[in-house]
Amino acid sequence: MKPDIHPVYPPARITCACGAVIETRSTRGSFSTEICSACHPFFTGKYKLVDTAGRVERFRKKYEKKEAAPAAEKGAKTPKA
């Protein structure tokens, strides 16, 4: 191997918002994440709402209006005999 062409690869600590700490090596250095395999619903099997910056709430607000509107229209359009 050629000397002095490889990046520095020091030990790093990755810290999750849930408190889990992962010891590894990285060219980036130590950093933190919002979610990891210790707290992600896919890996834990427990339902947990993972919401980043209110995206789930905005999605629900956007589509609850569209679902409520067709239901109101169906009730208003009753055929008269």
Biopython code that builds the backbone (N, CA, C, O; Angstrom):
import numpy as np
from Bio.PDB.StructureBuilder import StructureBuilder

atoms = [
    (1, "MET", "N", (0.842, -1.191, 0.000)),
    (1, "MET", "CA", (0.000, 0.000, 0.000)),
    (1, "MET", "C", (0.879, 1.244, 0.000)),
    (1, "MET", "O", (1.974, 1.250, 0.562)),
    (2, "LYS", "N", (0.388, 2.278, -0.630)),
    (2, "LYS", "CA", (1.114, 3.529, -0.662)),
    (2, "LYS", "C", (0.925, 4.269, 0.660)),
    (2, "LYS", "O", (-0.187, 4.326, 1.185)),
    (3, "PRO", "N", (1.980, 4.824, 1.187)),
    (3, "PRO", "CA", (1.832, 5.574, 2.442)),
    (3, "PRO", "C", (1.204, 6.948, 2.190)),
    (3, "PRO", "O", (1.320, 7.510, 1.101)),
    (4, "ASP", "N", (0.536, 7.474, 3.220)),
    (4, "ASP", "CA", (-0.021, 8.835, 3.238)),
    (4, "ASP", "C", (-1.133, 9.097, 2.225)),
    (4, "ASP", "O", (-1.338, 10.251, 1.849)),
    (5, "ILE", "N", (-1.862, 8.069, 1.764)),
    (5, "ILE", "CA", (-2.989, 8.327, 0.873)),
    (5, "ILE", "C", (-4.323, 7.966, 1.531)),
    (5, "ILE", "O", (-5.384, 8.278, 0.990)),
    (6, "HIS", "N", (-4.276, 7.320, 2.680)),
    (6, "HIS", "CA", (-5.499, 6.884, 3.353)),
    (6, "HIS", "C", (-5.951, 7.930, 4.370)),
    (6, "HIS", "O", (-5.113, 8.580, 4.995)),
    (7, "PRO", "N", (-7.265, 8.104, 4.546)),
    (7, "PRO", "CA", (-7.759, 9.090, 5.516)),
    (7, "PRO", "C", (-7.536, 8.620, 6.952)),
    (7, "PRO", "O", (-7.347, 7.431, 7.211)),
    (8, "VAL", "N", (-7.560, 9.563, 7.864)),
    (8, "VAL", "CA", (-7.447, 9.251, 9.291)),
    (8, "VAL", "C", (-8.738, 8.554, 9.701)),
    (8, "VAL", "O", (-9.824, 8.999, 9.330)),
    (9, "TYR", "N", (-8.637, 7.479, 10.455)),
    (9, "TYR", "CA", (-9.779, 6.631, 10.810)),
    (9, "TYR", "C", (-9.791, 6.393, 12.317)),
    (9, "TYR", "O", (-9.586, 5.265, 12.766)),
    (10, "PRO", "N", (-10.031, 7.456, 13.113)),
    (10, "PRO", "CA", (-9.959, 7.332, 14.568)),
    (10, "PRO", "C", (-11.218, 6.705, 15.163)),
    (10, "PRO", "O", (-12.244, 6.619, 14.488)),
    (11, "PRO", "N", (-11.150, 6.269, 16.420)),
    (11, "PRO", "CA", (-12.352, 5.780, 17.112)),
    (11, "PRO", "C", (-13.391, 6.901, 17.237)),
    (11, "PRO", "O", (-13.040, 8.073, 17.369)),
    (12, "ALA", "N", (-14.663, 6.527, 17.193)),
    (12, "ALA", "CA", (-15.746, 7.508, 17.274)),
    (12, "ALA", "C", (-16.873, 6.958, 18.134)),
    (12, "ALA", "O", (-17.052, 5.745, 18.241)),
    (13, "ARG", "N", (-17.631, 7.863, 18.746)),
    (13, "ARG", "CA", (-18.808, 7.499, 19.542)),
    (13, "ARG", "C", (-20.033, 8.041, 18.842)),
    (13, "ARG", "O", (-20.112, 9.232, 18.542)),
    (14, "ILE", "N", (-20.990, 7.166, 18.581)),
    (14, "ILE", "CA", (-22.256, 7.578, 17.985)),
    (14, "ILE", "C", (-23.297, 7.501, 19.096)),
    (14, "ILE", "O", (-23.524, 6.439, 19.674)),
    (15, "THR", "N", (-23.923, 8.630, 19.385)),
    (15, "THR", "CA", (-24.878, 8.716, 20.485)),
    (15, "THR", "C", (-26.275, 8.922, 19.913)),
    (15, "THR", "O", (-26.495, 9.809, 19.088)),
    (16, "CYS", "N", (-27.212, 8.098, 20.356)),
    (16, "CYS", "CA", (-28.596, 8.198, 19.911)),
    (16, "CYS", "C", (-29.383, 9.060, 20.901)),
    (16, "CYS", "O", (-28.961, 9.244, 22.043)),
    (17, "ALA", "N", (-30.520, 9.584, 20.463)),
    (17, "ALA", "CA", (-31.383, 10.385, 21.329)),
    (17, "ALA", "C", (-31.954, 9.547, 22.473)),
    (17, "ALA", "O", (-32.296, 10.091, 23.524)),
    (18, "CYS", "N", (-32.060, 8.228, 22.282)),
    (18, "CYS", "CA", (-32.583, 7.360, 23.338)),
    (18, "CYS", "C", (-31.542, 7.075, 24.414)),
    (18, "CYS", "O", (-31.871, 6.526, 25.466)),
    (19, "GLY", "N", (-30.290, 7.443, 24.159)),
    (19, "GLY", "CA", (-29.233, 7.249, 25.142)),
    (19, "GLY", "C", (-28.267, 6.133, 24.799)),
    (19, "GLY", "O", (-27.274, 5.950, 25.504)),
    (20, "ALA", "N", (-28.521, 5.392, 23.755)),
    (20, "ALA", "CA", (-27.624, 4.314, 23.349)),
    (20, "ALA", "C", (-26.336, 4.908, 22.763)),
    (20, "ALA", "O", (-26.365, 5.896, 22.029)),
    (21, "VAL", "N", (-25.217, 4.283, 23.106)),
    (21, "VAL", "CA", (-23.920, 4.735, 22.612)),
    (21, "VAL", "C", (-23.271, 3.585, 21.863)),
    (21, "VAL", "O", (-23.204, 2.466, 22.372)),
    (22, "ILE", "N", (-22.792, 3.857, 20.658)),
    (22, "ILE", "CA", (-22.144, 2.850, 19.829)),
    (22, "ILE", "C", (-20.702, 3.276, 19.613)),
    (22, "ILE", "O", (-20.437, 4.381, 19.140)),
    (23, "GLU", "N", (-19.777, 2.399, 19.960)),
    (23, "GLU", "CA", (-18.354, 2.654, 19.767)),
    (23, "GLU", "C", (-17.939, 2.062, 18.426)),
    (23, "GLU", "O", (-18.164, 0.877, 18.176)),
    (24, "THR", "N", (-17.347, 2.858, 17.578)),
    (24, "THR", "CA", (-16.920, 2.403, 16.260)),
    (24, "THR", "C", (-15.758, 3.261, 15.795)),
    (24, "THR", "O", (-15.154, 3.978, 16.592)),
    (25, "ARG", "N", (-15.446, 3.194, 14.525)),
    (25, "ARG", "CA", (-14.417, 4.048, 13.943)),
    (25, "ARG", "C", (-15.039, 4.798, 12.781)),
    (25, "ARG", "O", (-15.916, 4.272, 12.096)),
    (26, "SER", "N", (-14.587, 6.030, 12.557)),
    (26, "SER", "CA", (-15.190, 6.837, 11.513)),
    (26, "SER", "C", (-14.244, 7.943, 11.070)),
    (26, "SER", "O", (-13.494, 8.496, 11.875)),
    (27, "THR", "N", (-14.291, 8.256, 9.786)),
    (27, "THR", "CA", (-13.529, 9.394, 9.290)),
    (27, "THR", "C", (-14.230, 10.692, 9.669)),
    (27, "THR", "O", (-13.610, 11.755, 9.671)),
    (28, "ARG", "N", (-15.502, 10.613, 9.986)),
    (28, "ARG", "CA", (-16.300, 11.780, 10.344)),
    (28, "ARG", "C", (-16.073, 12.223, 11.783)),
    (28, "ARG", "O", (-16.221, 13.406, 12.089)),
    (29, "GLY", "N", (-15.721, 11.315, 12.660)),
    (29, "GLY", "CA", (-15.573, 11.630, 14.077)),
    (29, "GLY", "C", (-16.835, 11.264, 14.833)),
    (29, "GLY", "O", (-17.703, 10.578, 14.293)),
    (30, "SER", "N", (-16.950, 11.707, 16.063)),
    (30, "SER", "CA", (-18.120, 11.418, 16.892)),
    (30, "SER", "C", (-19.299, 12.276, 16.452)),
    (30, "SER", "O", (-19.124, 13.421, 16.037)),
    (31, "PHE", "N", (-20.522, 11.704, 16.548)),
    (31, "PHE", "CA", (-21.727, 12.438, 16.200)),
    (31, "PHE", "C", (-22.925, 11.810, 16.880)),
    (31, "PHE", "O", (-22.806, 10.750, 17.495)),
    (32, "SER", "N", (-24.087, 12.458, 16.777)),
    (32, "SER", "CA", (-25.304, 11.930, 17.392)),
    (32, "SER", "C", (-26.378, 11.724, 16.327)),
    (32, "SER", "O", (-26.356, 12.364, 15.276)),
    (33, "THR", "N", (-27.317, 10.824, 16.612)),
    (33, "THR", "CA", (-28.415, 10.532, 15.700)),
    (33, "THR", "C", (-29.732, 10.648, 16.458)),
    (33, "THR", "O", (-29.743, 10.695, 17.688)),
    (34, "GLU", "N", (-30.832, 10.693, 15.731)),
    (34, "GLU", "CA", (-32.144, 10.777, 16.354)),
    (34, "GLU", "C", (-32.719, 9.404, 16.681)),
    (34, "GLU", "O", (-33.498, 9.266, 17.623)),
    (35, "ILE", "N", (-32.342, 8.392, 15.910)),
    (35, "ILE", "CA", (-32.917, 7.062, 16.098)),
    (35, "ILE", "C", (-31.875, 6.009, 15.733)),
    (35, "ILE", "O", (-31.065, 6.213, 14.828)),
    (36, "CYS", "N", (-31.903, 4.874, 16.450)),
    (36, "CYS", "CA", (-30.938, 3.799, 16.194)),
    (36, "CYS", "C", (-31.663, 2.453, 16.237)),
    (36, "CYS", "O", (-32.882, 2.406, 16.405)),
    (37, "SER", "N", (-30.928, 1.385, 16.088)),
    (37, "SER", "CA", (-31.550, 0.060, 16.098)),
    (37, "SER", "C", (-32.067, -0.324, 17.478)),
    (37, "SER", "O", (-32.890, -1.233, 17.589)),
    (38, "ALA", "N", (-31.609, 0.343, 18.528)),
    (38, "ALA", "CA", (-32.087, 0.043, 19.878)),
    (38, "ALA", "C", (-33.475, 0.636, 20.140)),
    (38, "ALA", "O", (-34.194, 0.154, 21.015)),
    (39, "CYS", "N", (-33.856, 1.669, 19.395)),
    (39, "CYS", "CA", (-35.149, 2.309, 19.643)),
    (39, "CYS", "C", (-36.056, 2.357, 18.410)),
    (39, "CYS", "O", (-37.189, 2.827, 18.518)),
    (40, "HIS", "N", (-35.607, 1.895, 17.258)),
    (40, "HIS", "CA", (-36.432, 1.933, 16.051)),
    (40, "HIS", "C", (-37.504, 0.851, 16.122)),
    (40, "HIS", "O", (-37.199, -0.283, 16.492)),
    (41, "PRO", "N", (-38.769, 1.175, 15.771)),
    (41, "PRO", "CA", (-39.861, 0.203, 15.866)),
    (41, "PRO", "C", (-39.646, -1.062, 15.042)),
    (41, "PRO", "O", (-40.113, -2.130, 15.438)),
    (42, "PHE", "N", (-38.963, -0.974, 13.922)),
    (42, "PHE", "CA", (-38.732, -2.157, 13.100)),
    (42, "PHE", "C", (-37.896, -3.191, 13.847)),
    (42, "PHE", "O", (-38.165, -4.388, 13.754)),
    (43, "PHE", "N", (-36.900, -2.747, 14.574)),
    (43, "PHE", "CA", (-36.010, -3.660, 15.284)),
    (43, "PHE", "C", (-36.552, -4.071, 16.650)),
    (43, "PHE", "O", (-36.283, -5.183, 17.102)),
    (44, "THR", "N", (-37.314, -3.195, 17.320)),
    (44, "THR", "CA", (-37.812, -3.513, 18.655)),
    (44, "THR", "C", (-39.134, -4.269, 18.630)),
    (44, "THR", "O", (-39.433, -5.019, 19.559)),
    (45, "GLY", "N", (-39.933, -4.080, 17.573)),
    (45, "GLY", "CA", (-41.232, -4.734, 17.490)),
    (45, "GLY", "C", (-42.308, -3.988, 18.259)),
    (45, "GLY", "O", (-43.453, -4.437, 18.291)),
    (46, "LYS", "N", (-41.976, -2.872, 18.874)),
    (46, "LYS", "CA", (-42.937, -2.063, 19.615)),
    (46, "LYS", "C", (-43.332, -0.879, 18.757)),
    (46, "LYS", "O", (-42.495, -0.274, 18.087)),
    (47, "TYR", "N", (-44.634, -0.547, 18.785)),
    (47, "TYR", "CA", (-45.107, 0.596, 18.020)),
    (47, "TYR", "C", (-44.670, 1.873, 18.720)),
    (47, "TYR", "O", (-44.905, 2.059, 19.914)),
    (48, "LYS", "N", (-44.046, 2.727, 17.972)),
    (48, "LYS", "CA", (-43.614, 4.014, 18.493)),
    (48, "LYS", "C", (-43.695, 4.991, 17.330)),
    (48, "LYS", "O", (-43.151, 4.728, 16.257)),
    (49, "LEU", "N", (-44.355, 6.092, 17.530)),
    (49, "LEU", "CA", (-44.499, 7.075, 16.473)),
    (49, "LEU", "C", (-43.195, 7.837, 16.323)),
    (49, "LEU", "O", (-42.763, 8.531, 17.243)),
    (50, "VAL", "N", (-42.574, 7.707, 15.166)),
    (50, "VAL", "CA", (-41.324, 8.396, 14.884)),
    (50, "VAL", "C", (-41.672, 9.609, 14.039)),
    (50, "VAL", "O", (-41.948, 9.486, 12.846)),
    (51, "ASP", "N", (-41.658, 10.767, 14.657)),
    (51, "ASP", "CA", (-42.079, 11.991, 13.983)),
    (51, "ASP", "C", (-40.916, 12.968, 13.934)),
    (51, "ASP", "O", (-40.366, 13.352, 14.967)),
    (52, "THR", "N", (-40.552, 13.362, 12.732)),
    (52, "THR", "CA", (-39.484, 14.326, 12.554)),
    (52, "THR", "C", (-40.085, 15.638, 12.093)),
    (52, "THR", "O", (-40.641, 15.725, 10.998)),
    (53, "ALA", "N", (-39.976, 16.632, 12.909)),
    (53, "ALA", "CA", (-40.429, 17.991, 12.594)),
    (53, "ALA", "C", (-41.921, 18.059, 12.283)),
    (53, "ALA", "O", (-42.327, 18.858, 11.439)),
    (54, "GLY", "N", (-42.753, 17.242, 12.939)),
    (54, "GLY", "CA", (-44.194, 17.328, 12.772)),
    (54, "GLY", "C", (-44.721, 16.821, 11.455)),
    (54, "GLY", "O", (-45.834, 17.186, 11.076)),
    (55, "ARG", "N", (-43.995, 16.013, 10.747)),
    (55, "ARG", "CA", (-44.410, 15.547, 9.424)),
    (55, "ARG", "C", (-45.651, 14.665, 9.487)),
    (55, "ARG", "O", (-46.523, 14.758, 8.623)),
    (56, "VAL", "N", (-45.733, 13.817, 10.496)),
    (56, "VAL", "CA", (-46.893, 12.922, 10.613)),
    (56, "VAL", "C", (-48.151, 13.745, 10.872)),
    (56, "VAL", "O", (-49.198, 13.486, 10.279)),
    (57, "GLU", "N", (-48.049, 14.732, 11.753)),
    (57, "GLU", "CA", (-49.198, 15.570, 12.069)),
    (57, "GLU", "C", (-49.646, 16.378, 10.849)),
    (57, "GLU", "O", (-50.846, 16.514, 10.611)),
    (58, "ARG", "N", (-48.701, 16.913, 10.075)),
    (58, "ARG", "CA", (-49.051, 17.647, 8.864)),
    (58, "ARG", "C", (-49.739, 16.731, 7.856)),
    (58, "ARG", "O", (-50.692, 17.145, 7.195)),
    (59, "PHE", "N", (-49.262, 15.483, 7.732)),
    (59, "PHE", "CA", (-49.868, 14.517, 6.809)),
    (59, "PHE", "C", (-51.306, 14.226, 7.217)),
    (59, "PHE", "O", (-52.204, 14.233, 6.376)),
    (60, "ARG", "N", (-51.530, 13.970, 8.506)),
    (60, "ARG", "CA", (-52.882, 13.676, 8.984)),
    (60, "ARG", "C", (-53.811, 14.869, 8.784)),
    (60, "ARG", "O", (-54.957, 14.700, 8.367)),
    (61, "LYS", "N", (-53.327, 16.067, 9.078)),
    (61, "LYS", "CA", (-54.150, 17.267, 8.921)),
    (61, "LYS", "C", (-54.517, 17.475, 7.449)),
    (61, "LYS", "O", (-55.644, 17.856, 7.135)),
    (62, "LYS", "N", (-53.580, 17.228, 6.570)),
    (62, "LYS", "CA", (-53.804, 17.423, 5.142)),
    (62, "LYS", "C", (-54.869, 16.476, 4.607)),
    (62, "LYS", "O", (-55.736, 16.898, 3.841)),
    (63, "TYR", "N", (-54.821, 15.210, 4.994)),
    (63, "TYR", "CA", (-55.721, 14.219, 4.426)),
    (63, "TYR", "C", (-56.999, 13.993, 5.221)),
    (63, "TYR", "O", (-57.923, 13.370, 4.700)),
    (64, "GLU", "N", (-57.093, 14.467, 6.452)),
    (64, "GLU", "CA", (-58.356, 14.312, 7.168)),
    (64, "GLU", "C", (-59.418, 15.224, 6.565)),
    (64, "GLU", "O", (-60.603, 14.892, 6.587)),
    (65, "LYS", "N", (-59.008, 16.358, 6.033)),
    (65, "LYS", "CA", (-59.958, 17.258, 5.384)),
    (65, "LYS", "C", (-60.492, 16.638, 4.106)),
    (65, "LYS", "O", (-61.686, 16.750, 3.829)),
    (66, "LYS", "N", (-59.655, 15.993, 3.326)),
    (66, "LYS", "CA", (-60.072, 15.389, 2.068)),
    (66, "LYS", "C", (-60.993, 14.197, 2.288)),
    (66, "LYS", "O", (-61.895, 13.963, 1.483)),
    (67, "GLU", "N", (-60.788, 13.443, 3.357)),
    (67, "GLU", "CA", (-61.641, 12.294, 3.642)),
    (67, "GLU", "C", (-62.982, 12.732, 4.214)),
    (67, "GLU", "O", (-63.996, 12.082, 3.962)),
    (68, "ALA", "N", (-63.009, 13.810, 4.970)),
    (68, "ALA", "CA", (-64.251, 14.297, 5.569)),
    (68, "ALA", "C", (-65.144, 14.951, 4.526)),
    (68, "ALA", "O", (-66.368, 14.860, 4.629)),
    (69, "ALA", "N", (-64.568, 15.606, 3.527)),
    (69, "ALA", "CA", (-65.342, 16.303, 2.506)),
    (69, "ALA", "C", (-66.204, 15.350, 1.662)),
    (69, "ALA", "O", (-67.386, 15.641, 1.479)),
    (70, "PRO", "N", (-65.685, 14.234, 1.141)),
    (70, "PRO", "CA", (-66.544, 13.329, 0.368)),
    (70, "PRO", "C", (-67.673, 12.731, 1.201)),
    (70, "PRO", "O", (-68.752, 12.478, 0.665)),
    (71, "ALA", "N", (-67.464, 12.505, 2.460)),
    (71, "ALA", "CA", (-68.532, 11.963, 3.331)),
    (71, "ALA", "C", (-69.665, 12.977, 3.471)),
    (71, "ALA", "O", (-70.835, 12.595, 3.491)),
    (72, "ALA", "N", (-69.336, 14.251, 3.567)),
    (72, "ALA", "CA", (-70.348, 15.301, 3.682)),
    (72, "ALA", "C", (-71.113, 15.445, 2.381)),
    (72, "ALA", "O", (-72.322, 15.678, 2.394)),
    (73, "GLU", "N", (-70.419, 15.307, 1.251)),
    (73, "GLU", "CA", (-71.061, 15.427, -0.043)),
    (73, "GLU", "C", (-72.037, 14.285, -0.289)),
    (73, "GLU", "O", (-73.097, 14.497, -0.878)),
    (74, "LYS", "N", (-71.703, 13.098, 0.145)),
    (74, "LYS", "CA", (-72.599, 11.958, -0.046)),
    (74, "LYS", "C", (-73.911, 12.155, 0.710)),
    (74, "LYS", "O", (-74.981, 11.803, 0.215)),
    (75, "GLY", "N", (-73.820, 12.714, 1.900)),
    (75, "GLY", "CA", (-75.021, 12.965, 2.694)),
    (75, "GLY", "C", (-75.878, 14.057, 2.089)),
    (75, "GLY", "O", (-77.101, 14.016, 2.221)),
    (76, "ALA", "N", (-75.275, 15.033, 1.430)),
    (76, "ALA", "CA", (-76.018, 16.160, 0.849)),
    (76, "ALA", "C", (-76.709, 15.762, -0.456)),
    (76, "ALA", "O", (-77.730, 16.354, -0.807)),
    (77, "LYS", "N", (-76.193, 14.797, -1.164)),
    (77, "LYS", "CA", (-76.749, 14.396, -2.466)),
    (77, "LYS", "C", (-77.677, 13.193, -2.322)),
    (77, "LYS", "O", (-77.406, 12.128, -2.877)),
    (78, "THR", "N", (-78.739, 13.357, -1.600)),
    (78, "THR", "CA", (-79.702, 12.269, -1.484)),
    (78, "THR", "C", (-80.768, 12.452, -2.548)),
    (78, "THR", "O", (-81.314, 13.548, -2.681)),
    (79, "PRO", "N", (-81.077, 11.422, -3.302)),
    (79, "PRO", "CA", (-82.089, 11.543, -4.355)),
    (79, "PRO", "C", (-83.480, 11.718, -3.744)),
    (79, "PRO", "O", (-83.844, 11.034, -2.787)),
    (80, "LYS", "N", (-84.243, 12.641, -4.312)),
    (80, "LYS", "CA", (-85.606, 12.897, -3.819)),
    (80, "LYS", "C", (-86.596, 12.125, -4.684)),
    (80, "LYS", "O", (-86.487, 12.121, -5.910)),
    (81, "ALA", "N", (-87.541, 11.487, -4.056)),
    (81, "ALA", "CA", (-88.511, 10.680, -4.783)),
    (81, "ALA", "C", (-89.777, 11.405, -5.075)),
    (81, "ALA", "O", (-90.685, 10.841, -5.685)),
]
sb = StructureBuilder()
sb.init_structure("model")
sb.init_model(0)
sb.init_chain("A")
sb.init_seg("    ")
for serial, (resi, resn, name, xyz) in enumerate(atoms, 1):
    if name == "N":
        sb.init_residue(resn, " ", resi, " ")
    sb.init_atom(name, np.array(xyz, "f"), 0.0, 1.0, " ", f" {name:<3s}", serial, name[0])
structure = sb.get_structure()
